[in-house]
Amino acid sequence: MLARFKTEKIAKLVPYAGFIILLIFFQIVTKGALFSARNFSLLVNNAFTIVIACSALVFLMAQGDMDLSTGKIMAISAIAGAYAAKLNPFLAIPACILVGIVLGIINGLISVCLHLPSFLATLIMSFFLGGLVQTILYGGGMRVPSIMMDWDSTTLRVITLIVVVLVSMLVFERTKMGKYSKAMGGSPIVAKVSGVHTARMKIAAFAITGGVGGMMAVYSLMYSGAATSATGANYEFNALIALLLGSMSITGGPGAKYRSAIIGSLSMAVLTNGMSLWGVDTYYQQLVRGVIFLIVIMISFDRKNVKVIK
């Protein structure tokens, strides 16, 4: 028992140790550029996107589910926002978020009603939405009024980040939504017998990831000034890798902690920003992410609970 306790304590410290190592490594190889004032806004922007994505995905991951369509949901939401912005720039905000929520609910309904594993249901949705994006944009882009780009600022992103983190952490750690999500990840059958409306909880979790994807579409429009086929690229995979880096088990369950979203997101943000500053080619960055994804899957995959991956 003592040896197991020590092993668990060490395992909890690994993500923090990894984060510190990344900070030191990239601070050295970039010759101090990582912590420079010039790089601060870029680092915040990277952290902003990943932390918020993880703050939503953590509910699904706790249930043992995943969403492989959030990047495409973000792209479709951005297109809807761009259309709405032609009428009034302020309409882009509710348009993006509402489209994201609706698409998230559809994901949940497909998984629940058709009894499909979440990765398969969302993979199908990803292909469908990806084709829809290409059909609408014809490989081009859809611009929004320039006033929307004036809204974007580091201050606004920091405030949004703080609010989202506090609300998500409170809901995940202190409410039935988080408690039931963890119970479903441990055993959906036991959770259902215990009175948890598992279908409703799953749909709600998908609605959260979809809604947050829509919110990120708003910030994407403000940052780039257009909805393009590249909007949301790698969004879901960066969030998934970040959660796994933060020691979140891909099978979910009672061991799921919100801190995994924070430490994993910060590690991923530093990794992405550090590689760019170091001059690592984009293709090699993808290779590094792929290797990391493989490693963390091997480490976090709980073979004893393989049947709970839905």
Secondary structure as UniProt FT lines:
FT   HELIX           2..29
FT   TURN            30..32
FT   HELIX           33..35
FT   HELIX           37..62
FT   TURN            63..64
FT   HELIX           70..87
FT   HELIX           89..91
FT   HELIX           92..113
FT   TURN            114..115
FT   HELIX           118..137
FT   TURN            138..139
FT   STRAND          141..143
FT   HELIX           147..151
FT   HELIX           154..174
FT   HELIX           176..186
FT   HELIX           188..193
FT   TURN            194..195
FT   HELIX           198..224
FT   STRAND          226..228
FT   TURN            229..234
FT   HELIX           235..245
FT   TURN            246..247
FT   TURN            250..251
FT   TURN            254..255
FT   HELIX           259..278
FT   HELIX           282..300
FT   HELIX           303..308
//
